[in-house]
Amino acid sequence: MRRVLTALAAFSIAASVLPVAAEAQSQRQRQRGGQQQQASGDDAAPARAPRIAPLRRRVNAGPCPYVKVLYDAARYVELEGGRAAVANVGYTGEIEGVSSDCEYRESDPIRVDMNVLFNLGRGAQAAGDQRTYRYWIAVTERNTAILSKEYFDLPVNFQGQRTASVTEERTIVIPRAEATTSGSNFEILVGFDVTPEMAEFNRSGSRFRVNAGATPAAPAPATAPNP
């Protein structure tokens, strides 16, 4: 009997709330309609879409860890014979952007969800359409020691094109010593697995686009001036 009474009471409350909710929803729809009409009449250009979509923000017990791309390993450039020339470029890559969000409460570990955007290319010395790149994600105590470092393979099929873009989704879990340990105590770094020569090339500031090595268009033949 108590269940029936509880159900009836709930039904009565829902019946009294629904008209109010419906009216509130109707008002919100009218407001949105007016805002859309006003926006359609504006001459302002639409906002530029973000390069990489941000992850949904969540409410946590503290701030998230810092997530950065290590400059020395942000680009991957293969150079035949070690000579920096367009004709010597093999496969290339660049970490174009990283978006991240985290979640932790009470004494839970910190869960960090990441999206990493890679732009890849193949130059004149690239052997084929397929290449497996390798990159890493490291967790450090901020500005101090490395706590962990994990490597990942990134297989890419260019499908006859000179460039390709790939977004990788990764989740990193960071244990906390105690509930008061904040995410701001940690830093997450991302980079390609590069050789010392590649790292030095990156530090020097030299650059090749991801489509470096593509055969340039032949210049138009010169015409003799009219006598």
Salt bridges, closest charged atoms under 4 A:
GLU23 OE2 - ARG30 NH2 3.75
ASP72 OD2 - ARG203 NH1 2.81
GLU78 OE2 - ARG131 NH2 2.48
GLU94 OE2 - ARG207 NH2 3.06
GLU96 OE2 - ARG51 NH1 2.58
ASP101 OD1 - ARG57 NH1 3.39
GLU103 OE1 - ARG58 NE 3.57
GLU103 OE2 - ARG105 NH1 2.90
ASP113 OD2 - ARG58 NH2 3.04
ASP113 OD1 - ARG111 NE 3.31
ASP129 OD1 - ARG122 NH2 3.22
ASP153 OD1 - ARG134 NH1 2.92
GLU168 OE1 - ARG170 NH2 3.05
GLU187 OE2 - LYS68 NZ 3.01
ASP193 OD2 - ARG134 NE 3.86
GLU200 OE1 - ARG203 NH2 3.12
